Amino acid sequence: QAALLHFQQYQSDSQATRLHIEQYERDRLETSSIQKRREQDELDRKYLKVLEWFSAAPSTLEDHNTFHGIRSNGSGDWILKHEKIQNWYELETPISSILWLNGIPGAGKTVLASVIIDACLENKACTTAYFYCKENDTEKNHCISVFRGLLQQLLGQCKELVPYCYDKVSSTGELTLTTTTLAEQLLKVFFEKLGRQCVVIDGLDECGPAQRKLLLSFFSKMVDHCDERDPGKLRVLFVSQVSIDIEKALQSATIMRLTAKDNKNDITTYVGHWCTEIQQKYDLESSTVEFIRESTCLRASGMFLFAKLVLDHLYALETKENILNEIKIYGFPEGLEEAIIRRLKQQLKQEQWSIACKLLGWMVCAKRPLNWREIQSVVSMDTQNQSIDLDKRKLRSNIQDYCGSLIQVSDGDRVELVHTTAKMYVIDSGYVNRPTVEFNLAAICLQYLTFECFGNDISPDNLRSNAMTGILAFQDYAVAKWAEHIRCIVKGTPNISETDADSQTAIQEMERGLEDFVDCYQDDLQEAHCQTKPSKNVKHFENSDFSRICCMCGAIYIATMRKGHK
C-alpha cells in the first residue's frame, strides 16, 4: 500500500513538474515573441523616422511606373541585348563599371532607362536603386535630391543599417538631410555593406552643371573605391543628352550613343499602331495611311517624340477633310520644333487657346510639377474676394483637350510637359511670356497665403470646412514654392517695365500681392529686413514699387540659412 501511494505521489509530482516546465516554455516563448515584436516595432519606428529625415521626392516610383506604362509590345527590349549593356549588366567583371547612355533629345532615352531598371530589379542577385532627374522640378534637379532618393531605396533593401542611420539622425540635428557631405558618407556605407549593386540615374543633363559635377565626381570615386576591392561590385549607369562636361568627366567610362538605327524598329512599330488607329477613325485609303507612315518614320530620325507629336496631332484633327488638307496644304513638319509649334496652333476655340497658353505657362514656370487638383484650384481662385469656387470656375474639359500630346499626366495626377525639349520650344514659340508668368505665379502664391483660412484664429470647424470645399488644395505648393518664385524674379527679371497688357496686369497683381503679404506677415518680415543687407540682386528694387521684395529676400535668406542651405 505504501509503495502504491509513493508511486501515485511520484506520478503526481512528475505531472506537476512537466506542467510547470511546459508553462515555463510557453512563458519563455511568449516573452521572446513580445520582445521580438517590441524590437521590430522599435526598428520600424526608427526606419520611418529615417525615411522622414531623408525626405526623398515621393514620386520616384510614380515616375518609373509612368515610363513603364508608355512601353508596349516589348518596345525597348532590344537595349538589353546590346553588347555594351550586357557587358555592364551581366558580366561578373565589366570592362567599366560606369556606363554612359546618351542620345539626341526625344530619342526615348528615359523609356530605355526604365527597361534597364526593370531588368536590374528582376535580378535578385543585385541591389538596384534609380532616380529620374527633372529640370523644372527642384526636388529632382539637385545633387542632394538624387542622394536622398537613392538612400531611401537602399535603406528599404538593407534594414540592417537602420540603427546606424538613426544614430546619424539623432546626432546631426538636421530636420531633414540637407548636407551633401553627410549624404555621401551614408551612401558610401551602403555601397560597402551591400553586395553587387546597380545604380541608374536618368536625365543627368537636366541637373545644372554644378550639380552634375558633384554627382559625377562622387560616383566616379565610389566606383573606383569599390573596384579596388571587388571589381564590378558597384555599377552606375548615367543616361543623358550629350554634354561636354559629362563627356570630360566620363572619359574612362563605357559610352553608348543612341543612333536613329538603334530605335528604328520601335518607332516603326509605334507609328504602324497609330496609323491603324487613324485609318479606323477617319476611314482613310491605304495609300494615304502608307504615306503618313513613311513620312513620319523618315522624318523622325530616331526621335520618338517627333512621331508622337505628329500622330497625336493628326489623330485629333476630328474630320477626314482636315487630315487630307493638313497633308496637302501644310505637308509634314520637317523637325521637332515645327511639330511642336504645329501642335500648339492646332485648331482651338479662342477661349480654349487662351486657357491652353495659361496652362502651358504654368507648367513651364512651376517649381515642381503641379497636380490637376492644384491647377483647378488656381483656375477657380478669386484673389480679391479670397475665394475658390470649384463649382463655378473649374475647367470642365480634360487637360489633354487643351494641351494634347505636349503634356503627360503621371501617377498622382501630376501634370507636366512631355519632355524638356518641349519646354524649350514652348518658350521659343512666343506663346508663353516667361517673365510675365513668373510674376503671375508669384502673385497668386502671395495673395493666396493671405486668405483668411491661414489666420491664427481660425476655428477647427472652419478649417475642416475649408478642407472639404477645396480651398486648401493649393496650400502645399504655395507654402513650399512662393520663395522660389520671388528668387526667380529677383535673379532673372531685373527689367520689370513691360509694355503689353498681360505683363502690366501681372505686375499690378504682383504689387498687390507684395503689399498684402508684407502687411499680413509684417512682424516676421520686418525683423528679417533689419538683420540683413540687400544683396546686389535686389538693390535695384529698393526705390521701386517692389521695395518690399528687399524685405522678403531677407526673410528668405534667414529661413534658408536655418535649413543649412547656402
C-alpha positions as CSV (number, residue, x, y, z in Angstrom):
1,Q,0.0,0.0,0.0
2,A,2.8,2.4,0.9
3,A,4.6,1.6,-2.4
4,L,1.4,2.3,-4.3
5,L,0.9,5.6,-2.5
6,H,4.6,6.5,-3.1
7,F,4.2,5.7,-6.8
8,Q,1.0,7.8,-7.1
9,Q,2.7,10.7,-5.4
10,Y,5.6,10.3,-7.8
11,Q,3.3,10.4,-10.8
12,S,1.6,13.5,-9.4
13,D,4.8,15.3,-8.8
14,S,6.1,14.3,-12.2
15,Q,3.0,15.6,-13.9
16,A,3.2,18.9,-11.9
17,T,6.8,19.2,-12.9
18,R,6.0,18.6,-16.5
19,L,3.2,21.1,-16.5
20,H,5.5,23.6,-14.8
21,I,8.2,23.1,-17.5
22,E,5.6,23.3,-20.3
23,Q,4.2,26.6,-18.8
24,Y,7.7,27.9,-18.4
25,E,8.4,27.1,-22.1
26,R,5.2,28.8,-23.1
27,D,6.0,31.9,-21.0
28,R,9.6,31.9,-22.4
29,L,8.3,31.8,-26.0
30,E,5.7,34.4,-25.3
31,T,8.2,36.7,-23.6
32,S,10.6,36.1,-26.5
33,S,7.8,36.9,-29.0
34,I,6.9,40.0,-27.2
35,Q,10.5,41.1,-27.1
36,K,10.9,40.5,-30.8
37,R,7.7,42.4,-31.6
38,R,9.0,45.3,-29.4
39,E,12.3,45.2,-31.2
40,Q,10.6,45.1,-34.6
41,D,8.3,47.9,-33.6
42,E,11.3,49.9,-32.5
43,L,13.1,49.1,-35.7
44,D,10.0,50.2,-37.7
45,R,9.8,53.4,-35.8
46,K,13.4,54.2,-36.4
47,Y,13.0,53.2,-40.1
48,L,10.1,55.6,-40.6
49,K,12.0,58.3,-38.8
50,V,15.0,57.9,-41.0
51,L,12.8,57.9,-44.1
52,E,11.2,61.2,-42.9
53,W,14.7,62.6,-42.4
54,F,15.8,61.5,-45.9
55,S,12.8,63.5,-47.2
56,A,13.1,61.9,-50.6
57,A,11.0,63.0,-53.5
58,P,7.8,60.9,-53.2
59,S,7.2,60.4,-56.9
60,T,10.3,58.4,-57.9
61,L,8.2,55.2,-58.1
62,E,5.4,57.0,-59.8
63,D,7.8,58.3,-62.5
64,H,9.1,54.8,-63.1
65,N,5.5,53.4,-63.4
66,T,4.7,56.2,-65.9
67,F,7.6,55.3,-68.1
68,H,7.0,51.6,-67.7
69,G,3.4,52.2,-68.8
70,I,4.5,54.0,-72.0
71,R,6.1,50.9,-73.3
72,S,4.1,48.3,-75.2
73,N,4.6,45.1,-77.2
74,G,8.2,44.7,-75.9
75,S,9.3,48.1,-77.2
76,G,12.8,49.0,-75.9
77,D,13.7,45.4,-75.0
78,W,16.3,45.5,-77.7
79,I,18.5,47.6,-75.4
80,L,19.0,44.6,-73.1
81,K,20.6,42.6,-76.0
82,H,23.1,45.4,-76.8
83,E,26.7,44.3,-76.3
84,K,27.6,47.3,-74.0
85,I,24.5,46.9,-71.9
86,Q,25.1,43.2,-71.4
87,N,28.7,43.8,-70.6
88,W,27.8,46.4,-67.9
89,Y,24.8,44.4,-66.5
90,E,25.6,40.7,-66.9
91,L,29.4,40.1,-66.8
92,E,31.0,39.2,-63.5
93,T,33.6,41.9,-64.1
94,P,32.5,44.5,-66.7
95,I,35.0,46.4,-68.9
96,S,34.0,49.5,-67.0
97,S,31.6,49.8,-64.0
98,I,30.3,53.1,-65.3
99,L,28.2,53.2,-68.5
100,W,27.0,56.4,-70.1
101,L,24.0,56.1,-72.4
102,N,23.4,59.3,-74.4
103,G,21.5,60.4,-77.5
104,I,19.6,63.3,-79.1
105,P,16.5,64.9,-77.5
106,G,13.3,63.0,-77.8
107,A,15.0,59.7,-78.7
108,G,13.3,57.8,-75.9
109,K,16.3,57.5,-73.6
110,T,14.2,57.7,-70.4
111,V,11.9,54.8,-71.6
112,L,15.0,52.8,-72.4
113,A,16.4,53.6,-68.9
114,S,13.1,52.2,-67.4
115,V,13.7,48.9,-69.4
116,I,17.2,48.6,-67.9
117,I,15.9,49.4,-64.4
118,D,13.2,46.7,-64.6
119,A,15.8,44.2,-65.7
120,C,18.0,45.1,-62.8
121,L,15.1,45.0,-60.3
122,E,14.3,41.4,-61.5
123,N,17.8,40.3,-60.8
124,K,17.7,39.2,-57.1
125,A,21.5,38.8,-57.1
126,C,21.9,42.6,-57.1
127,T,20.5,45.6,-55.3
128,T,19.1,48.3,-57.5
129,A,18.4,52.0,-56.9
130,Y,17.4,54.6,-59.5
131,F,16.5,58.2,-60.0
132,Y,14.8,60.2,-62.7
133,C,16.1,63.8,-62.8
134,K,13.7,66.6,-63.9
135,E,14.9,70.1,-65.0
136,N,11.9,72.0,-63.9
137,D,11.4,70.2,-60.5
138,T,13.6,71.5,-57.6
139,E,13.1,68.2,-55.9
140,K,14.7,66.3,-58.8
141,N,17.4,68.5,-60.3
142,H,19.8,68.8,-57.3
143,C,22.6,66.6,-56.1
144,I,21.1,66.2,-52.6
145,S,17.8,65.2,-54.1
146,V,19.4,62.3,-56.1
147,F,21.3,61.2,-52.9
148,R,18.1,61.2,-50.9
149,G,16.2,59.2,-53.4
150,L,18.9,56.6,-53.6
151,L,19.3,56.4,-49.8
152,Q,15.6,55.8,-49.4
153,Q,15.6,52.8,-51.8
154,L,18.8,51.3,-50.4
155,L,17.5,51.5,-46.8
156,G,14.4,49.6,-47.7
157,Q,16.7,46.8,-49.1
158,C,19.2,46.9,-46.2
159,K,17.4,47.5,-43.0
160,E,20.4,46.3,-41.0
161,L,21.7,49.9,-41.4
162,V,18.5,51.4,-39.9
163,P,20.2,51.8,-36.4
164,Y,23.3,53.4,-37.9
165,C,21.2,55.9,-40.0
166,Y,19.0,56.6,-36.9
167,D,22.1,57.5,-34.9
168,K,23.0,60.0,-37.7
169,V,19.5,61.5,-37.4
170,S,19.9,61.9,-33.7
171,S,23.4,63.3,-33.8
172,T,23.2,65.8,-36.7
173,G,20.4,68.0,-35.5
174,E,19.1,68.4,-39.1
175,L,15.3,68.2,-39.5
176,T,15.9,66.8,-43.0
177,L,19.1,65.6,-44.7
178,T,20.5,68.7,-46.4
179,T,24.2,68.2,-46.1
180,T,25.7,66.7,-49.2
181,T,28.8,65.5,-47.4
182,L,26.8,63.6,-44.9
183,A,24.6,62.0,-47.7
184,E,27.8,60.9,-49.4
185,Q,29.1,59.3,-46.2
186,L,25.8,57.4,-45.8
187,L,25.9,56.2,-49.4
188,K,29.4,55.0,-49.0
189,V,28.4,52.9,-46.0
190,F,25.6,51.3,-48.1
191,F,27.9,50.7,-51.1
192,E,30.4,49.0,-48.8
193,K,27.8,46.9,-46.9
194,L,25.8,45.6,-49.9
195,G,26.9,43.1,-52.5
196,R,26.6,43.8,-56.2
197,Q,24.6,47.0,-56.9
198,C,23.2,48.7,-59.9
199,V,22.5,52.5,-59.8
200,V,20.7,54.2,-62.7
201,I,20.5,58.0,-62.9
202,D,18.4,59.2,-65.8
203,G,18.3,62.8,-67.1
204,L,21.7,63.8,-65.7
205,D,21.8,66.7,-68.1
206,E,18.6,68.1,-66.5
207,C,20.6,68.9,-63.4
208,G,22.6,72.2,-63.6
209,P,26.4,72.0,-64.4
210,A,27.4,72.4,-60.7
211,Q,25.1,69.6,-59.6
212,R,26.2,67.3,-62.4
213,K,29.8,67.9,-61.4
214,L,29.1,66.8,-57.8
215,L,27.2,63.7,-58.9
216,L,29.9,62.6,-61.4
217,S,32.7,63.2,-59.0
218,F,31.1,61.3,-56.2
219,F,30.1,58.2,-58.2
220,S,33.4,58.1,-60.0
221,K,35.2,58.0,-56.7
222,M,32.8,55.4,-55.3
223,V,33.2,53.1,-58.3
224,D,37.0,53.3,-58.1
225,H,36.8,52.6,-54.4
226,C,34.6,49.5,-54.8
227,D,36.6,48.3,-57.9
228,E,39.8,48.2,-55.9
229,R,38.3,45.6,-53.5
230,D,35.7,43.9,-55.7
231,P,35.6,44.9,-59.4
232,G,32.1,45.3,-60.6
233,K,30.5,45.5,-57.2
234,L,29.1,48.9,-57.8
235,R,27.8,49.6,-61.4
236,V,26.5,53.0,-62.3
237,L,24.5,53.9,-65.5
238,F,24.1,57.6,-66.4
239,V,21.5,58.5,-69.1
240,S,21.5,62.0,-70.7
241,Q,21.9,64.1,-73.8
242,V,25.4,64.7,-75.0
243,S,27.2,67.3,-72.9
244,I,30.8,68.4,-73.0
245,D,31.2,68.5,-69.2
246,I,29.7,65.0,-68.8
247,E,31.9,63.6,-71.6
248,K,35.1,65.0,-69.9
249,A,34.1,63.6,-66.6
250,L,33.4,60.1,-68.0
251,Q,36.4,59.6,-70.2
252,S,37.2,56.2,-68.7
253,A,33.6,55.0,-68.8
254,T,31.9,52.8,-71.4
255,I,29.9,55.1,-73.7
256,M,26.9,54.0,-75.7
257,R,25.4,56.6,-78.1
258,L,21.9,56.0,-79.4
259,T,21.5,56.4,-83.2
260,A,18.5,56.5,-85.4
261,K,19.2,53.0,-86.4
262,D,19.0,51.7,-82.8
263,N,15.3,52.5,-82.1
264,K,14.2,52.4,-85.8
265,N,12.2,49.2,-85.2
266,D,10.5,50.6,-82.1
267,I,9.5,53.8,-83.9
268,T,8.2,51.8,-86.9
269,T,6.1,49.6,-84.6
270,Y,4.7,52.7,-82.8
271,V,3.9,54.5,-86.0
272,G,2.3,51.5,-87.5
273,H,0.0,51.1,-84.5
274,W,-1.2,54.7,-84.6
275,C,-1.6,54.7,-88.4
276,T,-4.0,51.8,-87.9
277,E,-5.9,53.8,-85.3
278,I,-6.0,56.9,-87.6
279,Q,-7.2,54.8,-90.5
280,Q,-10.0,53.3,-88.5
281,K,-11.1,56.6,-87.1
282,Y,-11.2,58.5,-90.4
283,D,-11.7,55.7,-92.9
284,L,-8.6,56.7,-94.9
285,E,-7.4,55.0,-98.0
286,S,-4.5,52.6,-97.7
287,S,-2.3,54.8,-99.9
288,T,-2.9,57.8,-97.6
289,V,-2.1,55.8,-94.5
290,E,1.1,54.4,-96.1
291,F,2.1,58.0,-96.9
292,I,1.6,59.1,-93.3
293,R,3.6,56.0,-92.1
294,E,6.5,56.5,-94.4
295,S,6.7,60.3,-93.9
296,T,6.6,60.0,-90.1
297,C,9.3,57.3,-90.0
298,L,11.5,59.1,-92.4
299,R,11.4,62.4,-90.6
300,A,11.6,61.0,-87.1
301,S,15.3,60.4,-87.4
302,G,15.4,58.4,-84.2
303,M,13.1,60.8,-82.3
304,F,10.1,59.1,-80.6
305,L,8.8,62.5,-79.5
306,F,8.6,63.7,-83.1
307,A,6.5,60.6,-84.1
308,K,4.2,61.0,-81.1
309,L,3.5,64.7,-81.7
310,V,2.8,64.3,-85.4
311,L,0.5,61.3,-85.0
312,D,-1.3,62.8,-82.0
313,H,-1.8,65.9,-84.0
314,L,-3.3,64.0,-86.9
315,Y,-5.5,61.9,-84.7
316,A,-7.0,65.0,-83.1
317,L,-8.0,66.8,-86.3
318,E,-11.6,65.5,-86.0
319,T,-12.5,65.2,-89.7
320,K,-11.2,63.3,-92.7
321,E,-11.2,66.6,-94.6
322,N,-8.9,68.2,-92.0
323,I,-6.4,65.4,-92.3
324,L,-6.3,65.5,-96.1
325,N,-6.0,69.3,-96.1
326,E,-3.2,69.1,-93.4
327,I,-1.2,66.7,-95.6
328,K,-1.9,68.5,-98.9
329,I,-1.6,72.2,-97.8
330,Y,0.9,72.0,-94.9
331,G,2.7,68.8,-95.6
332,F,4.7,67.1,-92.8
333,P,6.8,69.0,-90.3
334,E,10.5,68.8,-91.1
335,G,11.7,68.7,-87.5
336,L,10.8,68.5,-83.8
337,E,10.4,72.3,-83.4
338,E,7.9,72.6,-86.3
339,A,6.0,69.6,-84.9
340,I,5.6,71.2,-81.5
341,I,4.6,74.6,-83.0
342,R,2.0,73.0,-85.2
343,R,0.6,71.1,-82.2
344,L,0.4,74.5,-80.4
345,K,-1.5,76.0,-83.3
346,Q,-4.0,73.1,-83.6
347,Q,-7.5,74.5,-84.1
348,L,-9.0,75.5,-80.8
349,K,-11.6,78.0,-79.9
350,Q,-10.2,81.3,-78.8
351,E,-11.2,80.7,-75.2
352,Q,-9.6,77.3,-75.2
353,W,-6.5,78.7,-76.8
354,S,-6.2,81.2,-74.0
355,I,-6.6,78.5,-71.4
356,A,-4.0,76.3,-73.2
357,C,-1.4,79.1,-73.2
358,K,-2.0,79.8,-69.5
359,L,-1.7,76.1,-68.6
360,L,1.5,75.7,-70.6
361,G,2.9,78.8,-69.0
362,W,2.3,77.4,-65.5
363,M,3.9,74.1,-66.5
364,V,7.0,75.9,-67.8
365,C,7.5,78.1,-64.7
366,A,6.2,75.9,-61.9
367,K,9.0,74.9,-59.5
368,R,7.7,71.4,-59.3
369,P,5.0,69.5,-61.4
370,L,1.6,70.7,-60.4
371,N,-1.2,68.2,-60.0
372,W,-4.6,68.6,-61.6
373,R,-6.2,69.4,-58.3
374,E,-3.8,72.3,-57.7
375,I,-4.3,73.6,-61.3
376,Q,-8.1,73.5,-60.8
377,S,-7.7,75.4,-57.5
378,V,-5.7,78.2,-59.2
379,V,-8.2,78.4,-62.1
380,S,-11.1,78.7,-59.6
381,M,-9.4,81.2,-57.4
382,D,-10.6,84.8,-56.9
383,T,-7.8,86.5,-55.0
384,Q,-9.7,89.8,-54.5
385,N,-12.6,88.1,-52.7
386,Q,-10.3,85.4,-51.2
387,S,-12.4,82.5,-52.5
388,I,-12.0,79.3,-54.5
389,D,-15.3,78.3,-56.3
390,L,-14.7,75.0,-58.0
391,D,-18.3,74.6,-58.8
392,K,-18.5,77.7,-61.0
393,R,-14.9,78.2,-62.2
394,K,-13.2,74.8,-62.6
395,L,-12.3,73.6,-66.1
396,R,-14.8,71.0,-67.3
397,S,-12.6,69.6,-70.1
398,N,-9.7,67.2,-69.6
399,I,-6.3,68.9,-69.7
400,Q,-5.4,66.9,-72.8
401,D,-8.3,68.6,-74.6
402,Y,-6.3,71.9,-74.2
403,C,-2.7,70.9,-74.4
404,G,-2.9,67.5,-76.2
405,S,0.3,65.4,-76.5
406,L,2.5,68.3,-75.3
407,I,1.7,67.2,-71.7
408,Q,1.6,64.0,-69.8
409,V,-0.4,63.1,-66.7
410,S,1.6,60.9,-64.3
411,D,0.5,58.9,-61.3
412,G,-1.0,61.1,-58.7
413,D,-2.5,63.4,-61.4
414,R,0.9,65.2,-61.8
415,V,0.8,67.3,-65.0
416,E,4.0,68.2,-66.8
417,L,5.4,68.8,-70.2
418,V,6.1,65.6,-72.1
419,H,9.8,66.4,-72.5
420,T,12.4,69.1,-71.6
421,T,12.7,69.8,-75.3
422,A,9.0,70.7,-75.4
423,K,9.5,73.2,-72.7
424,M,12.3,74.9,-74.6
425,Y,10.2,75.1,-77.8
426,V,7.1,76.3,-76.0
427,I,9.2,79.2,-74.6
428,D,10.8,79.9,-78.0
429,S,7.4,79.9,-79.7
430,G,6.4,83.2,-78.1
431,Y,3.0,81.9,-76.9
432,V,4.3,81.9,-73.3
433,N,5.9,85.1,-71.8
434,R,8.1,83.5,-69.1
435,P,8.7,86.7,-67.0
436,T,5.0,87.5,-67.1
437,V,4.1,84.0,-65.9
438,E,6.7,84.2,-63.1
439,F,5.1,87.4,-61.9
440,N,1.7,85.8,-62.2
441,L,2.5,82.7,-60.2
442,A,4.4,84.6,-57.5
443,A,1.4,87.0,-57.1
444,I,-1.0,84.0,-56.9
445,C,1.1,82.4,-54.2
446,L,1.5,85.6,-52.1
447,Q,-2.2,86.5,-52.4
448,Y,-3.4,83.0,-51.6
449,L,-1.3,82.8,-48.4
450,T,-3.1,85.9,-47.1
451,F,-6.5,84.2,-47.3
452,E,-8.4,84.2,-44.0
453,C,-8.1,80.4,-43.9
454,F,-4.5,80.8,-42.9
455,G,-5.2,83.1,-40.0
456,N,-4.1,82.0,-36.5
457,D,-7.6,82.5,-35.1
458,I,-9.5,80.2,-37.5
459,S,-11.8,77.7,-35.7
460,P,-11.5,73.9,-36.2
461,D,-14.9,73.8,-37.8
462,N,-14.0,76.4,-40.4
463,L,-10.7,74.7,-41.0
464,R,-12.5,71.4,-41.6
465,S,-15.0,73.2,-43.9
466,N,-12.1,74.8,-45.9
467,A,-10.5,71.4,-46.4
468,M,-13.8,69.8,-47.6
469,T,-14.5,72.6,-50.0
470,G,-11.1,72.6,-51.6
471,I,-9.8,76.0,-50.5
472,L,-6.7,74.4,-49.1
473,A,-5.9,72.5,-52.3
474,F,-3.1,74.9,-53.4
475,Q,-1.6,75.1,-49.9
476,D,1.3,72.6,-50.3
477,Y,2.6,74.3,-53.4
478,A,2.2,77.9,-52.3
479,V,3.8,77.4,-48.9
480,A,6.8,75.5,-50.3
481,K,7.4,77.5,-53.5
482,W,6.5,81.1,-53.1
483,A,10.0,82.0,-52.1
484,E,11.5,80.3,-55.2
485,H,9.3,82.4,-57.4
486,I,10.5,85.5,-55.6
487,R,14.1,84.4,-56.1
488,C,13.5,83.8,-59.8
489,I,12.0,87.3,-60.3
490,V,14.9,88.9,-58.4
491,K,17.6,87.0,-60.2
492,G,16.2,86.7,-63.7
493,T,13.9,89.7,-64.2
494,P,15.6,93.0,-63.5
495,N,13.7,94.9,-66.1
496,I,10.1,94.8,-64.9
497,S,8.7,97.7,-67.0
498,E,6.8,95.5,-69.6
499,T,4.5,97.3,-72.0
500,D,2.0,94.7,-73.1
501,A,-1.3,94.4,-71.3
502,D,-0.7,90.9,-69.9
503,S,2.6,92.0,-68.4
504,Q,1.1,95.1,-66.9
505,T,-1.7,93.1,-65.3
506,A,0.8,90.6,-63.9
507,I,3.0,93.5,-62.5
508,Q,-0.1,95.1,-60.9
509,E,-1.1,91.8,-59.3
510,M,2.4,91.3,-58.0
511,E,2.4,94.8,-56.4
512,R,-0.9,94.0,-54.7
513,G,0.4,90.5,-53.7
514,L,3.5,92.0,-52.2
515,E,1.6,94.6,-50.3
516,D,-1.0,92.1,-48.9
517,F,1.7,89.6,-48.0
518,V,4.0,92.1,-46.2
519,D,1.1,93.5,-44.3
520,C,-0.1,90.1,-43.2
521,Y,3.3,88.8,-42.1
522,Q,4.8,92.2,-41.2
523,D,6.5,91.3,-37.9
524,D,8.5,88.4,-39.2
525,L,9.5,90.2,-42.4
526,Q,10.5,93.4,-40.7
527,E,12.7,91.5,-38.3
528,A,14.4,89.8,-41.2
529,H,14.9,93.0,-43.1
530,C,16.6,94.7,-40.2
531,Q,19.0,91.8,-39.8
532,T,20.2,91.6,-43.4
533,K,21.5,94.0,-46.1
534,P,20.0,93.8,-49.5
535,S,22.1,91.9,-52.0
536,K,23.1,93.2,-55.4
537,N,20.3,91.3,-56.9
538,V,17.6,93.2,-55.0
539,K,19.2,96.7,-54.7
540,H,17.6,97.9,-57.9
541,F,14.1,97.2,-56.3
542,E,14.7,99.4,-53.3
543,N,13.3,102.6,-54.8
544,S,10.7,100.9,-57.0
545,D,7.2,99.7,-56.3
546,F,8.8,96.4,-55.4
547,S,10.8,97.7,-52.4
548,R,9.0,95.1,-50.3
549,I,11.0,92.5,-52.2
550,C,14.1,93.6,-50.2
551,C,12.3,92.8,-47.0
552,M,11.1,89.4,-48.2
553,C,14.5,88.4,-49.6
554,G,15.9,89.0,-46.1
555,A,13.3,86.6,-44.7
556,I,14.1,84.0,-47.4
557,Y,17.8,84.3,-46.7
558,I,17.4,83.7,-43.0
559,A,15.0,80.8,-43.5
560,T,17.3,79.0,-45.9
561,M,20.3,79.6,-43.7
562,R,18.5,78.0,-40.8
563,K,17.8,74.9,-43.0
564,G,21.5,74.6,-43.8
565,H,21.5,75.8,-47.4
566,K,24.0,78.3,-48.7
